[in-house]
Amino acid sequence: MPDKKQTLPPQKQDTQPGSEAEMTPRPEVHKESHKGTGKLHDKTAIITGGDSGIGRAVAVAFAEEGANCVISYLNEHEDAEETRRMVEEKGRRCILIPGDIGDPSFCARIVKRAMDEFHRIDVLVNNAAEQHDQEDFDNVTPEQVQQTFRTNIFAMFYLTREALRHMKEGATNVNTTSVTAYRGSEHLIDYASTRGAIVGFTRSLAKNLAPKRKIRVNAVAPGPIWTL
């Protein structure tokens, strides 16, 4: 979501997750001036939250570099179909899998589908997340905390564990965290806390996997993004 100093018009959607199709102006997904170099030719990438926002931009960029994409999302079917169209426009395949990544069995289904379709997993992008703006800390309920952690960090454990069964030397895991992990956020306290946890998860997993399996683990920490 845009921050408090936004220069773009505020969004008002009554559901979460929202719909990128309803946003005005529409987010910029890809610069046509950029041309891929085939760095991911015939590789397979799993991208959570790939229906819109950062996840959609990653999927399109990966497709331009030659990767096939497996995209998980909750229930934003229209957005997901648009992402698939954009990936296929780049000449690559895109598999859509709707469901709740906070459910370990769904994470297992994502990995099984990727292996059934492409027989390999080269890149895992843990990107999906949710946030609930609360001006007063008293309004952050136990239920909200549990839901935010379930989606934002527990799901990373579940999906990464499943994917690593099939990822080989040279594979890559990329986790989306946030600038809020480092500077905090007075109105997104539980969200910022999960983003801090992702930093710890990323650093620790990298130290575990790099020497043993030659798998790289990194994170990106974006600032404000025109997304849902």
Order of alpha helices (4+ residues) and beta strands (2+ residues): beta-alpha-beta-alpha-beta-alpha-beta-alpha-alpha-beta-alpha-alpha-beta
